[in-house]
C-alpha cells in the first residue's frame, strides 16, 4: 500500500506572490470574483488524491502562482484508501475539499451515493460530453493504459503488440517469464479493478489472459510506481495494464523501461475529480477544480506527462496528440453510471472469484 504523505504546496511561492490579486478568468460569470474572495478567506484547499505527489507538482506550482492566497494541502493516497477515508470522515462530520482519483468507478460511486457537491464548472463546455457526470464528477485527464517491459531483458522485438499476443507470449515463454510479470491487484486496488473489469468490453479472451498470467505466477501490486521500479531493476520484465503517463515519464529517465501502446485497443482512463458535499473549504475547492479544468491547468498537467483532456491543449501528453497517433484504437472509459456496474457486491464478488480461479489454478 502506498504510504500516505501530506505535501503543502505554495511554501516558497506564497510569500513571493502574496501581494498579487487573483483575477476572474475570461468568460467566467462576473460573480465568480465572490467565489475567489471567499476561497481566499478560507485560505486553503485540502486535496485527497491518488495522483503521485511528484506528478502533481507542476500543477500545484501553477495553481500557487495563479492563486497565491490559497494553500494546497495535498494528501497522496491509493485509490481504495481515498474512497474509504472520505466515507469514514463524512460519517464523522466532515472531510477534505477535493477528491481526485484514477479509480473512476469509485469516484462515480461517491457521486451516486450523495457524497459529491453538484457544481457546474464554467470550464464544462470545453470538455468532452462523456467526461462530466451530472455536474458532480469531472474527468481531468486522458491517459492510456499500456504494456511495459524491461528493454534490456525483454527486447522490443519480443514484445506483444496486442492483447491476443500477450496471451501467446505468456504461454510460449512460460519458463522464462515465471515470476517476472506484474499487474495491478484488482482486490486491493480500485484502479486495478477498474482497468481489468473494463477489459471485458473489448477483449473476449480476458479469462484466458488471466489464466496465462496465473500460469507465470503473476505478481500483483497496488501502484504503477512500484511496478515500474521493479521492471526497471529487472526483478520483473513485463507489466500489464499500467498507467501510461507514469510509464512514459519513467521511460524518459530510465533507459531500461519500454512502453507499448496495444494495437488492438487502448483503454483511456481519466482521473476523476469531485468536491465532497461536506467539504470544509467549498469555495477553495471550486477554484481548484476550475483551475485543473482550465487551459492553464491542463497545460501544467501535460507538462508533467498526465495527458491533458481538453482538445485545445497542444503537446506530447495530450488527448489531441494521442488521437492523432492512435485514432479509433482509443477507448475512453466514460465518466458515467456504467463504470460502477462491477461495484454491485454480487457482480464484484463474481468477477473477483473468476479472477482468483483463473490466476491461482496453476
LOTIDO-966892 format. One record per residue (C-alpha): residue in three letters; x negated, y, z negated. Coordinates in steps of 0.02 Angstrom, whole numbers, plus 50000, padded with zeros to 5 digits. Layout:
BEGIN
@rest=ALA; c1=X; c2=Y; c3=Z
...
This chain:
BEGIN
@rest=UNK; c1=50000; c2=50000; c3=50000
@rest=UNK; c1=49937; c2=50172; c3=50040
@rest=UNK; c1=49882; c2=50272; c3=49890
@rest=UNK; c1=49993; c2=50421; c3=49856
@rest=UNK; c1=49900; c2=50584; c3=49862
@rest=UNK; c1=49954; c2=50764; c3=49846
@rest=UNK; c1=49873; c2=50894; c3=49956
@rest=UNK; c1=49901; c2=51080; c3=49932
@rest=UNK; c1=49886; c2=51167; c3=50098
@rest=UNK; c1=49851; c2=51354; c3=50106
@rest=UNK; c1=49719; c2=51356; c3=49971
@rest=UNK; c1=49596; c2=51457; c3=50073
@rest=UNK; c1=49717; c2=51538; c3=50191
@rest=UNK; c1=49841; c2=51613; c3=50069
@rest=UNK; c1=49727; c2=51745; c3=49996
@rest=UNK; c1=49664; c2=51797; c3=50166
@rest=UNK; c1=49837; c2=51816; c3=50240
@rest=UNK; c1=49945; c2=51861; c3=50090
@rest=UNK; c1=49974; c2=52037; c3=50149
@rest=UNK; c1=50041; c2=51978; c3=50316
@rest=UNK; c1=50231; c2=51982; c3=50331
@rest=UNK; c1=50309; c2=51833; c3=50419
@rest=UNK; c1=50411; c2=51884; c3=50570
@rest=UNK; c1=50576; c2=51815; c3=50634
@rest=UNK; c1=50535; c2=51708; c3=50787
@rest=UNK; c1=50603; c2=51768; c3=50954
@rest=UNK; c1=50776; c2=51700; c3=50992
@rest=UNK; c1=50820; c2=51662; c3=50811
@rest=UNK; c1=50977; c2=51734; c3=50729
@rest=UNK; c1=50950; c2=51907; c3=50656
@rest=UNK; c1=50996; c2=51846; c3=50482
@rest=UNK; c1=50852; c2=51722; c3=50486
@rest=UNK; c1=50749; c2=51860; c3=50404
@rest=UNK; c1=50851; c2=51825; c3=50247
@rest=UNK; c1=50805; c2=51640; c3=50256
@rest=UNK; c1=50621; c2=51685; c3=50267
@rest=UNK; c1=50638; c2=51808; c3=50123
@rest=UNK; c1=50724; c2=51676; c3=50015
@rest=UNK; c1=50592; c2=51548; c3=50064
@rest=UNK; c1=50452; c2=51665; c3=50012
@rest=UNK; c1=50537; c2=51692; c3=49844
@rest=UNK; c1=50546; c2=51503; c3=49821
@rest=UNK; c1=50360; c2=51507; c3=49855
@rest=UNK; c1=50328; c2=51328; c3=49910
@rest=UNK; c1=50394; c2=51179; c3=50006
@rest=UNK; c1=50371; c2=51001; c3=49940
@rest=UNK; c1=50345; c2=50880; c3=50084
@rest=UNK; c1=50359; c2=50691; c3=50069
@rest=UNK; c1=50275; c2=50619; c3=50221
@rest=UNK; c1=50220; c2=50455; c3=50298
@rest=UNK; c1=50104; c2=50553; c3=50413
@rest=UNK; c1=49924; c2=50539; c3=50355
@rest=UNK; c1=49869; c2=50699; c3=50271
@rest=UNK; c1=49717; c2=50711; c3=50386
@rest=UNK; c1=49826; c2=50702; c3=50542
@rest=UNK; c1=49942; c2=50835; c3=50472
@rest=UNK; c1=49805; c2=50962; c3=50430
@rest=UNK; c1=49810; c2=51060; c3=50595
@rest=UNK; c1=49999; c2=51081; c3=50573
@rest=UNK; c1=49983; c2=51132; c3=50390
@rest=UNK; c1=49847; c2=51258; c3=50430
@rest=UNK; c1=49951; c2=51333; c3=50571
@rest=UNK; c1=50102; c2=51345; c3=50456
@rest=UNK; c1=49994; c2=51427; c3=50322
@rest=UNK; c1=49941; c2=51560; c3=50445
@rest=UNK; c1=50119; c2=51594; c3=50502
@rest=UNK; c1=50197; c2=51591; c3=50327
@rest=UNK; c1=50060; c2=51633; c3=50202
@rest=UNK; c1=50179; c2=51657; c3=50056
@rest=UNK; c1=50247; c2=51479; c3=50064
@rest=UNK; c1=50132; c2=51348; c3=49987
@rest=UNK; c1=50144; c2=51170; c3=50054
@rest=UNK; c1=50136; c2=51029; c3=49927
@rest=UNK; c1=50103; c2=50880; c3=50040
@rest=UNK; c1=50133; c2=50704; c3=49971
@rest=UNK; c1=50061; c2=50566; c3=50081
@rest=UNK; c1=50165; c2=50407; c3=50055
@rest=UNK; c1=50201; c2=50249; c3=50151
@rest=UNK; c1=50371; c2=50244; c3=50234
@rest=UNK; c1=50459; c2=50124; c3=50115
@rest=UNK; c1=50387; c2=50214; c3=49963
@rest=UNK; c1=50452; c2=50380; c3=50031
@rest=UNK; c1=50628; c2=50312; c3=50053
@rest=UNK; c1=50635; c2=50235; c3=49880
@rest=UNK; c1=50560; c2=50387; c3=49796
@rest=UNK; c1=50686; c2=50506; c3=49873
@rest=UNK; c1=50835; c2=50398; c3=49822
@rest=UNK; c1=50773; c2=50374; c3=49644
@rest=UNK; c1=50737; c2=50559; c3=49622
@rest=UNK; c1=50907; c2=50610; c3=49688
@rest=UNK; c1=50986; c2=50492; c3=49562
@rest=UNK; c1=50886; c2=50583; c3=49428
@rest=UNK; c1=50949; c2=50754; c3=49486
@rest=UNK; c1=50833; c2=50821; c3=49621
@rest=UNK; c1=50694; c2=50784; c3=49745
@rest=UNK; c1=50569; c2=50860; c3=49866
@rest=UNK; c1=50614; c2=50978; c3=50007
@rest=UNK; c1=50566; c2=50886; c3=50167
@rest=UNK; c1=50560; c2=50700; c3=50209
@rest=UNK; c1=50456; c2=50658; c3=50362
@rest=UNK; c1=50433; c2=50478; c3=50415
@rest=UNK; c1=50397; c2=50365; c3=50564
@rest=UNK; c1=50519; c2=50236; c3=50491
@rest=UNK; c1=50660; c2=50305; c3=50598
@rest=UNK; c1=50789; c2=50182; c3=50533
@rest=UNK; c1=50760; c2=50227; c3=50351
@rest=UNK; c1=50772; c2=50412; c3=50390
@rest=UNK; c1=50938; c2=50390; c3=50481
@rest=UNK; c1=51000; c2=50282; c3=50336
@rest=UNK; c1=50964; c2=50426; c3=50218
@rest=UNK; c1=51069; c2=50540; c3=50328
@rest=UNK; c1=51209; c2=50411; c3=50343
@rest=UNK; c1=51215; c2=50392; c3=50155
@rest=UNK; c1=51233; c2=50578; c3=50121
@rest=UNK; c1=51055; c2=50619; c3=50069
@rest=UNK; c1=51021; c2=50745; c3=50209
@rest=UNK; c1=51068; c2=50927; c3=50221
@rest=UNK; c1=51167; c2=50975; c3=50376
@rest=UNK; c1=51070; c2=51115; c3=50460
@rest=UNK; c1=51070; c2=51167; c3=50643
@rest=UNK; c1=50892; c2=51219; c3=50682
@rest=UNK; c1=50875; c2=51367; c3=50802
@rest=UNK; c1=50749; c2=51257; c3=50895
@rest=UNK; c1=50879; c2=51120; c3=50927
@rest=UNK; c1=50916; c2=51173; c3=51107
@rest=UNK; c1=50734; c2=51145; c3=51156
@rest=UNK; c1=50735; c2=50962; c3=51101
@rest=UNK; c1=50796; c2=50807; c3=51195
@rest=UNK; c1=50976; c2=50768; c3=51150
@rest=UNK; c1=50929; c2=50594; c3=51089
@rest=UNK; c1=50810; c2=50665; c3=50960
@rest=UNK; c1=50937; c2=50754; c3=50849
@rest=UNK; c1=51057; c2=50665; c3=50730
@rest=UNK; c1=51210; c2=50764; c3=50677
@rest=UNK; c1=51105; c2=50918; c3=50635
@rest=UNK; c1=51035; c2=50816; c3=50490
@rest=UNK; c1=50883; c2=50724; c3=50558
@rest=UNK; c1=50763; c2=50783; c3=50692
@rest=UNK; c1=50636; c2=50687; c3=50795
@rest=UNK; c1=50475; c2=50787; c3=50793
@rest=UNK; c1=50350; c2=50682; c3=50893
@rest=UNK; c1=50345; c2=50570; c3=51048
@rest=UNK; c1=50222; c2=50433; c3=51002
@rest=UNK; c1=50181; c2=50273; c3=51098
@rest=UNK; c1=50167; c2=50103; c3=51016
@rest=UNK; c1=50012; c2=50017; c3=51084
@rest=UNK; c1=49894; c2=49868; c3=51084
@rest=UNK; c1=49722; c2=49896; c3=51009
@rest=UNK; c1=49560; c2=49797; c3=51025
@rest=UNK; c1=49378; c2=49796; c3=50974
@rest=UNK; c1=49294; c2=49831; c3=51141
@rest=UNK; c1=49130; c2=49754; c3=51088
@rest=UNK; c1=49204; c2=49589; c3=51029
@rest=UNK; c1=49357; c2=49578; c3=51142
@rest=UNK; c1=49321; c2=49669; c3=51306
@rest=UNK; c1=49445; c2=49763; c3=51414
@rest=UNK; c1=49444; c2=49627; c3=51548
@rest=UNK; c1=49517; c2=49502; c3=51424
@rest=UNK; c1=49648; c2=49618; c3=51353
@rest=UNK; c1=49833; c2=49579; c3=51378
@rest=UNK; c1=49919; c2=49715; c3=51478
@rest=UNK; c1=50099; c2=49660; c3=51443
@rest=UNK; c1=50192; c2=49577; c3=51301
@rest=UNK; c1=50201; c2=49415; c3=51401
@rest=UNK; c1=50012; c2=49420; c3=51422
@rest=UNK; c1=49993; c2=49448; c3=51235
@rest=UNK; c1=50076; c2=49280; c3=51204
@rest=UNK; c1=49965; c2=49199; c3=51336
@rest=UNK; c1=49805; c2=49269; c3=51262
@rest=UNK; c1=49852; c2=49215; c3=51086
@rest=UNK; c1=49890; c2=49040; c3=51148
@rest=UNK; c1=49737; c2=49019; c3=51260
@rest=UNK; c1=49613; c2=49094; c3=51137
@rest=UNK; c1=49688; c2=49024; c3=50978
@rest=UNK; c1=49524; c2=48963; c3=50902
@rest=UNK; c1=49432; c2=49124; c3=50945
@rest=UNK; c1=49571; c2=49235; c3=50877
@rest=UNK; c1=49619; c2=49142; c3=50718
@rest=UNK; c1=49615; c2=49268; c3=50575
@rest=UNK; c1=49566; c2=49406; c3=50697
@rest=UNK; c1=49736; c2=49482; c3=50743
@rest=UNK; c1=49827; c2=49618; c3=50645
@rest=UNK; c1=50000; c2=49692; c3=50647
@rest=UNK; c1=50123; c2=49776; c3=50529
@rest=UNK; c1=50209; c2=49677; c3=50392
@rest=UNK; c1=50395; c2=49704; c3=50427
@rest=UNK; c1=50439; c2=49652; c3=50249
@rest=UNK; c1=50332; c2=49784; c3=50164
@rest=UNK; c1=50329; c2=49922; c3=50297
@rest=UNK; c1=50483; c2=50014; c3=50355
@rest=UNK; c1=50384; c2=50073; c3=50506
@rest=UNK; c1=50331; c2=49896; c3=50549
@rest=UNK; c1=50508; c2=49830; c3=50532
@rest=UNK; c1=50575; c2=49966; c3=50647
@rest=UNK; c1=50446; c2=49927; c3=50781
@rest=UNK; c1=50462; c2=49738; c3=50784
@rest=UNK; c1=50652; c2=49738; c3=50773
@rest=UNK; c1=50662; c2=49862; c3=50916
@rest=UNK; c1=50555; c2=49745; c3=51023
@rest=UNK; c1=50708; c2=49634; c3=51039
@rest=UNK; c1=50790; c2=49762; c3=51154
@rest=UNK; c1=50656; c2=49746; c3=51288
@rest=UNK; c1=50568; c2=49581; c3=51257
@rest=UNK; c1=50673; c2=49421; c3=51256
@rest=UNK; c1=50520; c2=49317; c3=51208
@rest=UNK; c1=50495; c2=49407; c3=51043
@rest=UNK; c1=50508; c2=49248; c3=50939
@rest=UNK; c1=50383; c2=49160; c3=51050
@rest=UNK; c1=50266; c2=49305; c3=51018
@rest=UNK; c1=50298; c2=49293; c3=50830
@rest=UNK; c1=50258; c2=49107; c3=50837
@rest=UNK; c1=50098; c2=49143; c3=50935
@rest=UNK; c1=50048; c2=49273; c3=50804
@rest=UNK; c1=50080; c2=49143; c3=50670
@rest=UNK; c1=49975; c2=49019; c3=50768
@rest=UNK; c1=49821; c2=49128; c3=50749
@rest=UNK; c1=49854; c2=49167; c3=50565
@rest=UNK; c1=49901; c2=49349; c3=50597
@rest=UNK; c1=49852; c2=49470; c3=50457
@rest=UNK; c1=49989; c2=49588; c3=50401
@rest=UNK; c1=49970; c2=49769; c3=50343
@rest=UNK; c1=50071; c2=49923; c3=50296
@rest=UNK; c1=49957; c2=50052; c3=50378
@rest=UNK; c1=49890; c2=50079; c3=50554
@rest=UNK; c1=49740; c2=50166; c3=50475
@rest=UNK; c1=49688; c2=50009; c3=50381
@rest=UNK; c1=49710; c2=49901; c3=50536
@rest=UNK; c1=49604; c2=50020; c3=50639
@rest=UNK; c1=49465; c2=50015; c3=50510
@rest=UNK; c1=49461; c2=49826; c3=50515
@rest=UNK; c1=49470; c2=49816; c3=50704
@rest=UNK; c1=49330; c2=49943; c3=50718
@rest=UNK; c1=49222; c2=49845; c3=50596
@rest=UNK; c1=49251; c2=49682; c3=50689
@rest=UNK; c1=49344; c2=49597; c3=50547
@rest=UNK; c1=49490; c2=49591; c3=50671
@rest=UNK; c1=49481; c2=49607; c3=50860
@rest=UNK; c1=49663; c2=49633; c3=50913
@rest=UNK; c1=49806; c2=49740; c3=50848
@rest=UNK; c1=49989; c2=49728; c3=50897
@rest=UNK; c1=50121; c2=49867; c3=50882
@rest=UNK; c1=50009; c2=50004; c3=50819
@rest=UNK; c1=50041; c2=50191; c3=50814
@rest=UNK; c1=49962; c2=50260; c3=50972
@rest=UNK; c1=49922; c2=50433; c3=50905
@rest=UNK; c1=49815; c2=50363; c3=50763
@rest=UNK; c1=49733; c2=50234; c3=50877
@rest=UNK; c1=49688; c2=50361; c3=51012
@rest=UNK; c1=49617; c2=50481; c3=50882
@rest=UNK; c1=49513; c2=50341; c3=50807
@rest=UNK; c1=49452; c2=50288; c3=50980
@rest=UNK; c1=49379; c2=50462; c3=51007
@rest=UNK; c1=49268; c2=50439; c3=50854
@rest=UNK; c1=49237; c2=50251; c3=50857
@rest=UNK; c1=49167; c2=50178; c3=51019
@rest=UNK; c1=49223; c2=50003; c3=50965
@rest=UNK; c1=49408; c2=50049; c3=50974
@rest=UNK; c1=49503; c2=50021; c3=51136
@rest=UNK; c1=49686; c2=50066; c3=51165
@rest=UNK; c1=49803; c2=49986; c3=51292
@rest=UNK; c1=49975; c2=50051; c3=51343
@rest=UNK; c1=50080; c2=49896; c3=51382
@rest=UNK; c1=50125; c2=49897; c3=51566
@rest=UNK; c1=50297; c2=49816; c3=51546
@rest=UNK; c1=50366; c2=49939; c3=51419
@rest=UNK; c1=50302; c2=50061; c3=51290
@rest=UNK; c1=50408; c2=50096; c3=51137
@rest=UNK; c1=50413; c2=50281; c3=51096
@rest=UNK; c1=50439; c2=50320; c3=50914
@rest=UNK; c1=50467; c2=50486; c3=50830
@rest=UNK; c1=50426; c2=50548; c3=50657
@rest=UNK; c1=50597; c2=50598; c3=50594
@rest=UNK; c1=50614; c2=50749; c3=50481
@rest=UNK; c1=50759; c2=50793; c3=50368
@rest=UNK; c1=50795; c2=50910; c3=50223
@rest=UNK; c1=50864; c2=50819; c3=50070
@rest=UNK; c1=51035; c2=50885; c3=50018
@rest=UNK; c1=50966; c2=50914; c3=49843
@rest=UNK; c1=50804; c2=50998; c3=49898
@rest=UNK; c1=50729; c2=51110; c3=49765
@rest=UNK; c1=50675; c2=51240; c3=49893
@rest=UNK; c1=50802; c2=51229; c3=50036
@rest=UNK; c1=50755; c2=51392; c3=50121
@rest=UNK; c1=50570; c2=51350; c3=50125
@rest=UNK; c1=50621; c2=51179; c3=50193
@rest=UNK; c1=50717; c2=51261; c3=50336
@rest=UNK; c1=50569; c2=51372; c3=50378
@rest=UNK; c1=50453; c2=51222; c3=50378
@rest=UNK; c1=50569; c2=51114; c3=50485
@rest=UNK; c1=50593; c2=51253; c3=50611
@rest=UNK; c1=50406; c2=51283; c3=50623
@rest=UNK; c1=50372; c2=51098; c3=50655
@rest=UNK; c1=50500; c2=51102; c3=50797
@rest=UNK; c1=50437; c2=51267; c3=50869
@rest=UNK; c1=50314; c2=51284; c3=51013
@rest=UNK; c1=50177; c2=51337; c3=50893
@rest=UNK; c1=50209; c2=51191; c3=50775
@rest=UNK; c1=50218; c2=51068; c3=50918
@rest=UNK; c1=50055; c2=51133; c3=50990
@rest=UNK; c1=49972; c2=51112; c3=50820
@rest=UNK; c1=50030; c2=50931; c3=50812
@rest=UNK; c1=49973; c2=50898; c3=50989
@rest=UNK; c1=49802; c2=50967; c3=50942
@rest=UNK; c1=49791; c2=50832; c3=50808
@rest=UNK; c1=49850; c2=50696; c3=50928
@rest=UNK; c1=50026; c2=50673; c3=50859
@rest=UNK; c1=50109; c2=50692; c3=51031
@rest=UNK; c1=50224; c2=50842; c3=51045
@rest=UNK; c1=50408; c2=50805; c3=51077
@rest=UNK; c1=50450; c2=50964; c3=51173
@rest=UNK; c1=50426; c2=50959; c3=51361
@rest=UNK; c1=50367; c2=51141; c3=51365
@rest=UNK; c1=50207; c2=51099; c3=51272
@rest=UNK; c1=50055; c2=51059; c3=51380
@rest=UNK; c1=49908; c2=50948; c3=51339
@rest=UNK; c1=49849; c2=50769; c3=51325
@rest=UNK; c1=49951; c2=50721; c3=51171
@rest=UNK; c1=50122; c2=50775; c3=51235
@rest=UNK; c1=50282; c2=50697; c3=51298
@rest=UNK; c1=50252; c2=50784; c3=51464
@rest=UNK; c1=50082; c2=50700; c3=51485
@rest=UNK; c1=50147; c2=50527; c3=51438
@rest=UNK; c1=50295; c2=50543; c3=51556
@rest=UNK; c1=50181; c2=50589; c3=51700
@rest=UNK; c1=50070; c2=50439; c3=51661
@rest=UNK; c1=50197; c2=50303; c3=51620
@rest=UNK; c1=50366; c2=50361; c3=51687
@rest=UNK; c1=50509; c2=50239; c3=51661
@rest=UNK; c1=50399; c2=50118; c3=51562
@rest=UNK; c1=50428; c2=50233; c3=51413
@rest=UNK; c1=50571; c2=50176; c3=51300
@rest=UNK; c1=50609; c2=50307; c3=51167
@rest=UNK; c1=50697; c2=50245; c3=51012
@rest=UNK; c1=50844; c2=50364; c3=50994
@rest=UNK; c1=50872; c2=50459; c3=50833
@rest=UNK; c1=51047; c2=50388; c3=50809
@rest=UNK; c1=51150; c2=50259; c3=50717
@rest=UNK; c1=51085; c2=50115; c3=50824
@rest=UNK; c1=50917; c2=50122; c3=50734
@rest=UNK; c1=50994; c2=50061; c3=50572
@rest=UNK; c1=51079; c2=49902; c3=50634
@rest=UNK; c1=50949; c2=49790; c3=50551
@rest=UNK; c1=50962; c2=49881; c3=50386
@rest=UNK; c1=51127; c2=49793; c3=50359
@rest=UNK; c1=51072; c2=49674; c3=50222
@rest=UNK; c1=51137; c2=49518; c3=50308
@rest=UNK; c1=51059; c2=49562; c3=50476
@rest=UNK; c1=50896; c2=49615; c3=50395
@rest=UNK; c1=50879; c2=49454; c3=50297
@rest=UNK; c1=50920; c2=49351; c3=50451
@rest=UNK; c1=50788; c2=49444; c3=50551
@rest=UNK; c1=50655; c2=49428; c3=50418
@rest=UNK; c1=50693; c2=49242; c3=50395
@rest=UNK; c1=50668; c2=49214; c3=50582
@rest=UNK; c1=50506; c2=49312; c3=50571
@rest=UNK; c1=50444; c2=49214; c3=50420
@rest=UNK; c1=50491; c2=49049; c3=50501
@rest=UNK; c1=50403; c2=49095; c3=50662
@rest=UNK; c1=50239; c2=49158; c3=50588
@rest=UNK; c1=50224; c2=49028; c3=50450
@rest=UNK; c1=50268; c2=48866; c3=50537
@rest=UNK; c1=50090; c2=48836; c3=50599
